[in-house]
């Protein structure tokens, strides 16, 4: 998928819509709907809709809108929330024995294939709200030509966020366009007494995002690479561009651009570190500046710019397939009620309330409202030659944490770039035999 024009048009349309749309208010009941009756009807004679999700995916606004829906419809929403590290196993177990919830959350994109969509997911292609999906949302929730998810999330990606003030102080006058100009910028930041990059090396998954972004370039330059990987007819080993990217990451670390003992740096500290003004750059998503501003109000969105990760002279911006979507269990006995709930959530006033509360999300998945279009999103799109799915959203059985674990071994000198790539192949292979 090389669709800079599409994504750029999305950002432009969203910006225009912001100027034209009056945002609806978002006040609703904040009652907790997690404790519901186990029977399938409510006192008003409505249906009970069960929803399974990972804890980190359910926010206060989800509960508030569910409470509003209950009041308006007479139906009941019953949440079945599992800890983040247990959800996938719980979901698979319940689906396999016929005890799956009516609605279940999973990642969009290629990850849908992990959950046997033909067996467990209802086709929702005939629903009215499908016609209001953005192009990127429709692509992310489609499987075998069918719409299998209702999604109110956002397209986003991981790029190099940079502090414009530090760049100016260091005498950097142009945004890095390739690896050599990136290294030159890092040298100038070091000379100015700042650390060029905050890299949370203790977070294995974050290391994996660097390489996951580089696979976007590989797919752009060798179309069909992802398809081959997903058909198990292609491998990562031997890909010179990916090996070069890993070697260059090792060079960045050896040059001191990550600071001292970067393997002890945590993701949890990243907002505070970037807000401190001691670090010039970091690999983050485009809505990250809002989190920094919450910690340091003097660092507004205008403080930051973003460009694609320039390893191997990359200019592609790797994006998600839209994040998290809601699937409907094929065995649900309350399909009409579920579709009524989705229709409720897709109404512009409820979409507005949702995105107003979810400042961590970017553009809306529906064309009705803009959602949140960060300045960093527009900036990175302008600095990119194109966009495409990252490995996390385009490649089956890719795990950022496992990839990052292999990369940690490389930084410790225990393995080479080619070892990392072969290790990824070895990790993925058993899943094809299931």
Secondary structure, 3 states (H helix, E strand, C coil): CCCHHHHHHHHHHHHHHHHHCCCCCCCCCCCCCCCCCCCCECCCCCEEEEEEEEHHHCCHHHHHHHHHHHHHHCCEEEEEEECCCCHHHHHHHHHHCCCCCCEEEEECHHHHHHHCHHHHECCCCCCHHHHHECHHHHHHCEECCEECCECCCCCCEEEEEEEHHHHHHCCCCCCCCCHHHHHHHHHHHHHCCCEEECCCCCCHHHHHHHHHHHHHHHHHHCCCHHHHHHCCCCCCCCCHHHHHHHHHHHHHHHCCCCCCCHHHCCHHHHHHHHHCCCEEEEEEECCHHHHHHHHCCCCCHHHEEEECCCHHHCCEEEECCCCEEEEEECCCCCHHHHHHHHHHHCCHHHHHHHHHHCCCCCECCECCCCECCCHHHHHHHHHCCEEEECHHHHCCCCCHHHHHHHHHHHHCCCCCHHHHHHHHHHHHHHHHCC
